[in-house]
Amino acid sequence: MYGVCGCCGALRPRYKRLVDNIFPEDPEDGLVKTNMEKLTFYALSAPEKLDRIGAYLSERLIRDVGRHRYGYVCIAMEALDQLLMACHCQSINLFVESFLKMVAKLLESEKPNLQILGTNSFVKFANIEEDTPSYHRSYDFFVSRFSEMCHSSHDDLEIKTKIRMSGIKGLQGVVRKTVNDELQANIWDPQHMDKIVPSLLFNLQHVEEAESRSPSPLQAPEKEKESPAELAERCLRELLGRAAFGNIKNAIKPVLIHLDNHSLWEPKVFAIRCFKIIMYSIQPQHSHLVIQQLLGHLDANSRSAATVRAGIVEVLSEAAVIAATGSVGPTVLEMFNTLLRQLRLSIDYALTGSYDGAVSLGTKIIKEHEERMFQEAVIKTVGSFATTLPTYQRSEVILFIMSKVPLPSLHQAVDTGRTGENRNRLTQIMLLKSLLQVSTGFQCNNMMSALPSNFLDRLLSTALMEDAEIRLFVLEILISFIDRHGNRHKFSTISTLSDISVLKLKVDKCSRQDTVFMKKHSQQLYRHIYLSCKEETNVQKHYEALYGLLALISIELANEEVVVDLIRLVLAVQDVAQVNEENLPVYNRCALYALGAAYLNLISQLTTVPAFCQHIHEVIETRKKEAPYMLPEDVFVERPRLSQNLDGVVIELLFRQSKISEVLGGSGYNSDRLCLPYIPQLTDEDRLSKRRSIGETISLQVEVESRNSPEKEERVPAEEITYETLKKAIVDSVAVEEQERERRRQVVEKFQKAPFEEIAAHCGARASLLQSKLNQIFEITIRPPPSPSGTITAAYGQPQNHSIPVYEMKFPDLCVY
């Protein structure tokens, strides 16, 4: 019966006859449109026949493919496409299964044209929104096949380009069809992402090959439109743009693996381009997930070559800057912690020469210059990311970095030995470089917030280090914090300008917060500036930084009291060069003279006191004629012109404290304070410097105690300060200094040579005296105030031996708490 129906066309089912009628005798004539319209009408009228129509079309297509009748294959696919576009009934799922079976058959073919034909049909199908869901449809084959087409290596360049573009379009169609349908197979699973993402990156990677072809100007737009690289980038952006919070990790991990497998971190151009695409495509609130992935990958590659780690850090830098415009969230300190940890590891690698701390036959030798390149990349990343953070987060980062700087204090252990010292030094330098990057351009109206006490104490402690490079970094960091109006570059060179108006300085009135800051920390700053000036290892950059720091304090944080103290400080620096107790080289002494001249020239014009300006000008002119080696124009040059003998400098070449106090006192400045020579406040920070012995440190402490003791204060007569007394003090200053120097020598000698019992007894007596004074202070401060009832007041103003506790006092009824 069935054989008879198969032979007699009139007895065949109607849907088969309608399907057969759409095929012409000559395939070159194309689809018979009138018969196609009849088939479409029949499918819409009898939707239950749609699955049979699809099955029959699939049967014919498979037969035509086997017989190489490719014209009829194209007609069958065109008919399937039209039916698919027209029909949206509930039976569409069965028809789709036949359709996907035919598409798969075409994709399996070795003919590029059939592969492209099948891909185009699948893309049309992917753009259709189905009315009914499908619970059992699978796209695993299509993901694999389209990914394979993306890696086509056909001999013909044009055909290869078409196949790759078809593969990219197919993957794009799979993503569109499945990404928003929860009932479909999860396209975000690693098994799918590990095929889709590398395929897109592979075509992005070969953009240079596409650009190497030089089409004519008329063909250029068409070629650019058909570029696989651009299509892959568009598809990747669409894929990442659809990624939800939980899918970011699966989408980013294949990118990292692809860059590892193809060694694309070292040129880092392609890696940076990939992550720029990623960061600009994902939702802003997901940015921190990408940063976390990169940080984890950096940790995983901590033993990789320095060039690989440097590439990852460069990519991290670019990604972090983009992420900072969105939401970085809690990853800020995590990122800096990871970078600083990698910095310390790199220092260890450079010192040991291997990744495992010991060099053996199988150990990979590390190149020091590559590690240095990686360290510079980390520092650059720290700075570039910090500049994008808001002020409060930037302050937290600054404190965080400073807390990682190893200091030889009692509260922080440091490495010992030769290798340990090198490791500590390199770590200090790298972390201070990072801190300098973060502080550059830092704007904060309140200096108390910009330089809190705990941060400033640690930072200034590093200023006492022996290493000249570390001290220079500290000075530059302080300058970055204090400079809030961009005046820093105007003091890059030290000079004695006759008119500072050419500098066009931006000067604002010192705010109340700045005044409070200077009242609290000014003596600490002055002390470190003074000690920095006395360093024998200073070079021109140190003096330039010191000059810039003094100038910026005068502009940003100065009131009358600060100006007076800064003048006293600079005059004390002049005395250091004149007396030369530290046995400084000739260059250092000339540099201190020149530094004082440049600063006093600046501050005199800022204060606009004519007599002060005149005195400074006279001394500078005298130096120009008789001692040019005491001016910055002759000292801070490539070939300094120095004097071989600086002993016995005449008073006309020096800035006189008596004269300055006289002229400034007449303009309202505190002349009494100006007359006092500056003496730095010595604290226990000296133990951080490693340059003083224990005996010297103790002697300095004893000296300060003896200077500040009440017995000494009682011996000072309260006499009126006049011009004659000041003149007498200046004349006798040399003798006083000799006595003071001799007393210091005796104290140092005593603590270095005296028996331990004698030193212990002396210190015990001092401690007993201090304890008695503290007991008196505590007794005064903890005594309760007199009772409101007035029952505890003694006669003649003498206090009684007991007092009423606060909780037993009776307060008036009007006191409401």
LINGIGI-V82854 format. One record per backbone hydrogen bond with DSSP energy under -0.5 kcal/mol. NH is the residue of the N-H (numbers start at 1). CO is the residue of the C=O. If there is no record, write none. Layout:
# LINGIGI-V82854
nh:co
NH:CO
NH:CO
This chain:
# LINGIGI-V82854
nh:co
5:1
6:2
7:3
8:4
9:7
11:8
12:9
17:13
18:14
19:15
20:16
21:17
22:18
22:19
23:20
24:22
27:25
29:26
30:27
32:22
33:31
36:32
37:33
38:34
39:35
40:36
41:37
42:38
43:39
44:40
45:41
46:42
49:46
50:47
53:49
54:50
55:51
56:52
57:53
58:54
59:55
60:56
61:57
62:58
63:59
64:60
65:61
66:62
67:63
68:65
69:64
70:68
73:69
74:70
75:71
76:72
77:73
78:74
79:75
80:76
81:77
82:78
83:79
84:80
85:81
86:82
87:83
92:89
93:90
94:91
95:91
96:92
97:93
98:94
99:95
100:96
101:97
102:98
103:99
104:100
105:101
106:102
107:103
108:104
109:105
109:106
112:110
115:111
116:112
117:113
118:114
119:115
120:116
121:117
122:118
123:119
124:120
125:121
126:122
127:123
128:125
130:128
143:139
144:140
145:141
146:142
147:143
148:144
149:145
150:146
151:147
151:148
152:149
157:155
160:156
161:157
162:158
163:159
164:160
165:161
166:162
167:163
168:164
169:165
170:166
171:167
172:168
173:169
174:170
175:171
176:172
177:173
178:174
179:175
181:178
182:180
184:181
187:185
189:186
192:189
193:189
194:190
195:192
196:192
197:193
198:193
199:195
200:196
201:197
202:198
203:199
204:200
205:201
206:202
207:204
210:206
211:207
212:208
213:209
213:210
215:213
219:216
220:216
221:217
223:219
224:220
225:221
226:222
227:224
231:227
232:228
233:229
234:230
235:231
236:232
237:233
238:234
239:235
240:236
241:237
242:238
242:239
243:240
247:244
248:244
248:245
251:247
252:248
253:249
254:250
255:252
256:252
257:253
258:254
259:255
260:256
261:257
262:258
263:260
264:259
268:264
271:264
272:268
273:269
274:270
275:271
276:272
277:273
278:274
279:275
280:276
281:277
281:278
282:278
286:283
287:284
288:327
289:286
290:286
290:287
291:287
292:288
293:289
294:290
295:291
296:292
297:293
298:294
299:295
300:296
301:297
302:299
304:301
309:305
310:306
311:307
312:308
313:309
314:310
315:311
316:312
317:313
318:314
319:315
320:316
321:317
322:318
323:319
324:320
325:321
325:322
326:323
327:284
331:328
332:329
334:330
335:331
336:332
337:333
338:334
339:335
340:336
341:337
342:338
343:339
344:340
345:341
346:342
347:343
348:344
349:345
350:346
351:347
352:348
353:349
360:358
363:360
365:363
366:353
368:366
371:367
372:368
373:369
374:370
375:371
376:372
377:373
378:374
379:375
380:376
381:377
382:378
383:379
384:380
385:381
386:382
387:383
388:385
389:386
394:390
395:391
396:392
397:393
398:394
399:395
400:396
401:397
402:398
403:399
404:400
404:401
405:401
405:402
409:407
412:409
420:416
421:417
422:418
423:419
424:420
425:421
426:422
427:423
428:424
429:425
430:426
431:427
432:428
433:429
434:430
435:431
436:432
437:433
438:434
439:435
440:436
442:439
444:442
447:445
449:446
450:446
451:447
452:449
456:452
457:453
458:454
459:455
460:456
461:457
462:458
463:459
463:460
464:461
465:462
471:467
472:468
473:469
474:470
475:471
476:472
477:473
478:474
479:475
480:476
481:477
482:478
483:479
484:482
490:487
491:488
492:489
495:493
497:495
502:499
503:500
504:501
507:505
515:511
516:512
517:513
518:514
519:515
520:516
521:517
522:518
525:521
526:522
527:523
528:524
529:525
530:526
531:527
532:528
533:529
534:530
535:532
538:535
542:539
543:539
544:540
545:541
546:542
547:543
548:544
549:545
550:546
551:547
552:548
553:549
554:550
555:551
556:552
557:553
563:559
564:560
565:561
566:562
567:563
568:564
569:565
570:566
571:567
572:568
573:569
574:570
575:571
576:572
577:573
578:574
579:575
580:575
580:576
583:580
589:585
590:586
591:587
592:588
593:589
594:590
595:591
596:592
597:593
598:594
599:595
600:596
601:597
602:598
603:599
604:600
605:601
606:602
607:603
608:604
609:604
610:608
613:609
614:610
615:611
616:612
617:613
618:614
619:615
620:616
621:617
622:618
623:619
624:620
625:621
626:622
627:622
627:623
630:627
631:628
634:631
635:631
636:632
637:635
641:634
642:640
649:646
653:650
654:651
656:654
660:656
661:657
662:658
663:659
664:660
665:661
666:662
667:664
668:665
669:664
671:669
674:670
675:671
676:672
676:673
682:680
686:683
687:684
688:685
689:686
697:693
698:694
699:695
700:696
701:697
702:698
703:699
704:700
705:701
706:702
707:703
708:704
709:705
713:709
714:710
715:711
716:712
716:713
717:715
719:717
722:720
726:722
727:723
728:724
729:725
730:726
731:727
732:728
733:730
734:731
736:732
737:733
738:734
739:735
740:736
741:737
742:738
743:739
744:740
745:741
746:742
747:743
748:744
749:745
750:746
751:747
752:748
753:749
754:750
759:755
760:756
761:757
762:758
763:759
764:760
765:761
766:762
767:763
768:764
769:765
770:766
771:767
772:768
773:769
774:770
775:771
776:772
777:773
778:774
779:775
780:776
781:777
782:778
783:779
790:787
797:794
798:795
808:805
809:806
811:809
815:812
816:814
